[in-house]
Amino acid sequence: MSRITDLQKNLFGGTTSNARQFGMIFTLVAIVLLFQIWTGGLTLTSGNLIAVVSQYSYILILAIGMLMVIVAGHIDLSVGSVAAFTGIVVAKAMQEHGLPWPLGILLGLLVGAAIGAWQGFWVAYIGVPAFIVTLAGMLLFRGGNQYIGNADTVPVPEGFRKIGAGFLPEVGPDTGYNNLTLLLGLAACAGVVWREWQARRTRLEMKADTAPLWVAGVRLAVMLGVIVFATLRFAGGRVGTSLPISGIILIVLVLAYSHYTRNTIGGRHIYAVGGNARAAELSGVKLKRVNFFVMMNMSVLAALAGMIFVARSSASGPQDGLSWELDAIAAVFIGGAAVSGGLGTVSGSIVGGLVMALLNNGLQLEGVGSDMVQIIKGLVLLLAVAFDVYNKSQGRFSITGTLMRPFRRDDPAGTATVPAQAPDADTAKVAG
C-alpha cells in the first residue's frame, strides 16, 4: 500500500512531481481511448493526429497567451477579432503591395503588438476592466477586418502558406519515416531525461523531499513512452507529411512560455498579481507593467495564430476567428486555471486545449453535426470544472485542489506561503 501511496503522492500532484496536470491527462487519455474504439481505430492514425495538430495549433497558441491573462486576473474577448484583423492586413499587404512573406509575418506581429499596446494602455494605465476593453476590441477589430477586406477573401502567396500548411521536409536516407521528426523525438527524449535528472539533483542538493527513485523511473517511463509513440506517429505519415510547421511553432512557444512563467521573476510577478494585486504592489511588483505586458503579449500571440490560420486556409476571410476566444478560455479553465486568477500552468492549458481538440475531432469523425458538437463541448466544460470543484469540497482528489497545494498555508509539504509562487516552480529562484 505504501508504494501506491508514494505513486499517487509523487506522480499525481506531490510537491516533488514535475507534472501536476496528470489528473487532466487521464481525462485526455480516456477521451482518446473512447474515440479510438468508437471510430474503429481512426483517432490515433498518423494522418488524423497530424490533422489535429494542423487544425488546432492556433487555438493552443491562443491558450498560452490566455493563460497569462487569466492568471493575472483578467479576460480577453478580442483574440478572435485581433487574429482576423491581423490576417486581413497581412494578406492585403502581400497581395496588393507586393510585400515579401517574411516581412508579412513581421508586419503581422507588429500589428498584434500595436493592438496589444492599445488595449494594455486602457487596462493598465486608465483602469478600464479588461472585459470591457476587449469586448470593445472584439467589435472594433471585427469591423476592421470586414472594412479592410470588404467582406471578401484575400489569398496569400505560397511561401506564406508554409507556416500553416507546411511540414518538416524529407532529408537523409529512406528509413520509412520522416528523419527530421525522428531527430526531434530523440532530442525530446534526451531533454526529458536531462530535466528529470537535473531536478532530482537540485532537490538532493537542497536536502528537500525527493520522490523515491522507482517513482521517478515510472514517471520518466510514462513521459518517454508518450514521446516515442507521438514521434513514430508523426514521422510515419504519408510521404510529404510529418510534424506540421505550426506544431513546431507551438512546441517552441510552450517551452519558452513554460520557462518564463515558472523560472523567471517576470513570470512569478504575473502569479503574484493574480493572487493578490495589492499585496504584490506593496512587495514591489510593477502592477501596471505586468497588466500591460499580459494584454500586449496576448494580442501578439493572437496575431501569430491568425496568420497561421490564414496560411493554412490559403486566404483571409471575414469569418476568420469566430469564437476563438471561447475555445481558448475553455482550454485554460479545463487545464486547471482559477477563475479568480493567480493559478494555472502552460502545460495544463495545452492539455485542456487537447481535450477540446480531440473531443471535437472525434465527434467529427463520427459525423456528429456541428450543433451537437457545440452542445457536447459546452457540457464537457461545465462538467469538468463542476466535478473538480465537487471533489475538492469532498476532500477527494481534485485537479484544482492539487494545483493549489503549493499555495496552502496549512500544507506542510507546500513550498510557498504567498500567491507569488507559480505552480511547478519547485526549483525556481525566489523572485526578488
Secondary structure in CASP SS format (residue, H / E / C, confidence):
PFRMAT SS
TARGET T0000
AUTHOR 0000-0000-0000
METHOD secondary structure of the structure
MODEL  1
M C 1.00
S H 1.00
R H 1.00
I H 1.00
T H 1.00
D H 1.00
L H 1.00
Q H 1.00
K H 1.00
N H 1.00
L H 1.00
F C 1.00
G C 1.00
G C 1.00
T C 1.00
T C 1.00
S C 1.00
N C 1.00
A C 1.00
R C 1.00
Q C 1.00
F H 1.00
G H 1.00
M H 1.00
I H 1.00
F H 1.00
T H 1.00
L H 1.00
V H 1.00
A H 1.00
I H 1.00
V H 1.00
L H 1.00
L H 1.00
F H 1.00
Q H 1.00
I H 1.00
W H 1.00
T C 1.00
G C 1.00
G C 1.00
L C 1.00
T C 1.00
L C 1.00
T C 1.00
S H 1.00
G H 1.00
N H 1.00
L H 1.00
I H 1.00
A H 1.00
V H 1.00
V H 1.00
S H 1.00
Q H 1.00
Y H 1.00
S H 1.00
Y H 1.00
I H 1.00
L H 1.00
I H 1.00
L H 1.00
A H 1.00
I H 1.00
G H 1.00
M H 1.00
L H 1.00
M H 1.00
V H 1.00
I H 1.00
V H 1.00
A C 1.00
G C 1.00
H C 1.00
I C 1.00
D C 1.00
L C 1.00
S C 1.00
V H 1.00
G H 1.00
S H 1.00
V H 1.00
A H 1.00
A H 1.00
F H 1.00
T H 1.00
G H 1.00
I H 1.00
V H 1.00
V H 1.00
A H 1.00
K H 1.00
A H 1.00
M H 1.00
Q H 1.00
E H 1.00
H C 1.00
G C 1.00
L C 1.00
P C 1.00
W H 1.00
P H 1.00
L H 1.00
G H 1.00
I H 1.00
L H 1.00
L H 1.00
G H 1.00
L H 1.00
L H 1.00
V H 1.00
G H 1.00
A H 1.00
A H 1.00
I H 1.00
G H 1.00
A H 1.00
W H 1.00
Q H 1.00
G H 1.00
F H 1.00
W H 1.00
V H 1.00
A H 1.00
Y H 1.00
I H 1.00
G C 1.00
V C 1.00
P C 1.00
A H 1.00
F H 1.00
I H 1.00
V H 1.00
T H 1.00
L H 1.00
A H 1.00
G H 1.00
M H 1.00
L H 1.00
L H 1.00
F H 1.00
R H 1.00
G H 1.00
G H 1.00
N H 1.00
Q H 1.00
Y H 1.00
I H 1.00
G H 1.00
N C 1.00
A C 1.00
D C 1.00
T C 1.00
V E 1.00
P E 1.00
V C 1.00
P C 1.00
E H 1.00
G H 1.00
F H 1.00
R H 1.00
K H 1.00
I H 1.00
G H 1.00
A H 1.00
G C 1.00
F E 1.00
L C 1.00
P C 1.00
E C 1.00
V C 1.00
G C 1.00
P C 1.00
D C 1.00
T C 1.00
G C 1.00
Y C 1.00
N C 1.00
N H 1.00
L H 1.00
T H 1.00
L H 1.00
L H 1.00
L H 1.00
G H 1.00
L H 1.00
A H 1.00
A H 1.00
C H 1.00
A H 1.00
G H 1.00
V H 1.00
V H 1.00
W H 1.00
R H 1.00
E H 1.00
W H 1.00
Q H 1.00
A H 1.00
R H 1.00
R H 1.00
T H 1.00
R H 1.00
L H 1.00
E H 1.00
M C 1.00
K C 1.00
A C 1.00
D C 1.00
T C 1.00
A C 1.00
P C 1.00
L H 1.00
W H 1.00
V H 1.00
A H 1.00
G H 1.00
V H 1.00
R H 1.00
L H 1.00
A H 1.00
V H 1.00
M H 1.00
L H 1.00
G H 1.00
V H 1.00
I H 1.00
V H 1.00
F H 1.00
A H 1.00
T H 1.00
L H 1.00
R H 1.00
F H 1.00
A H 1.00
G C 1.00
G C 1.00
R C 1.00
V C 1.00
G C 1.00
T C 1.00
S C 1.00
L C 1.00
P E 1.00
I H 1.00
S H 1.00
G H 1.00
I H 1.00
I H 1.00
L H 1.00
I H 1.00
V H 1.00
L H 1.00
V H 1.00
L H 1.00
A H 1.00
Y H 1.00
S H 1.00
H H 1.00
Y H 1.00
T H 1.00
R H 1.00
N H 1.00
T C 1.00
I H 1.00
G H 1.00
G H 1.00
R H 1.00
H H 1.00
I H 1.00
Y H 1.00
A H 1.00
V H 1.00
G H 1.00
G H 1.00
N C 1.00
A H 1.00
R H 1.00
A H 1.00
A H 1.00
E H 1.00
L H 1.00
S C 1.00
G C 1.00
V C 1.00
K C 1.00
L H 1.00
K H 1.00
R H 1.00
V H 1.00
N H 1.00
F H 1.00
F H 1.00
V H 1.00
M H 1.00
M H 1.00
N H 1.00
M H 1.00
S H 1.00
V H 1.00
L H 1.00
A H 1.00
A H 1.00
L H 1.00
A H 1.00
G H 1.00
M H 1.00
I H 1.00
F H 1.00
V H 1.00
A H 1.00
R H 1.00
S H 1.00
S C 1.00
A E 1.00
S E 1.00
G C 1.00
P C 1.00
Q C 1.00
D C 1.00
G C 1.00
L C 1.00
S C 1.00
W H 1.00
E H 1.00
L H 1.00
D H 1.00
A H 1.00
I H 1.00
A H 1.00
A H 1.00
V H 1.00
F H 1.00
I H 1.00
G C 1.00
G C 1.00
A C 1.00
A C 1.00
V C 1.00
S C 1.00
G C 1.00
G C 1.00
L C 1.00
G C 1.00
T C 1.00
V H 1.00
S H 1.00
G H 1.00
S H 1.00
I H 1.00
V H 1.00
G H 1.00
G H 1.00
L H 1.00
V H 1.00
M H 1.00
A H 1.00
L H 1.00
L H 1.00
N H 1.00
N H 1.00
G H 1.00
L H 1.00
Q H 1.00
L H 1.00
E C 1.00
G C 1.00
V C 1.00
G C 1.00
S H 1.00
D H 1.00
M H 1.00
V H 1.00
Q H 1.00
I H 1.00
I H 1.00
K H 1.00
G H 1.00
L H 1.00
V H 1.00
L H 1.00
L H 1.00
L H 1.00
A H 1.00
V H 1.00
A H 1.00
F H 1.00
D H 1.00
V H 1.00
Y H 1.00
N H 1.00
K H 1.00
S H 1.00
Q C 1.00
G C 1.00
R C 1.00
F C 1.00
S C 1.00
I H 1.00
T H 1.00
G H 1.00
T H 1.00
L H 1.00
M H 1.00
R H 1.00
P H 1.00
F H 1.00
R C 1.00
R C 1.00
D C 1.00
D C 1.00
P C 1.00
A C 1.00
G C 1.00
T C 1.00
A C 1.00
T C 1.00
V C 1.00
P C 1.00
A C 1.00
Q C 1.00
A C 1.00
P C 1.00
D C 1.00
A C 1.00
D C 1.00
T C 1.00
A C 1.00
K C 1.00
V C 1.00
A C 1.00
G C 1.00
END
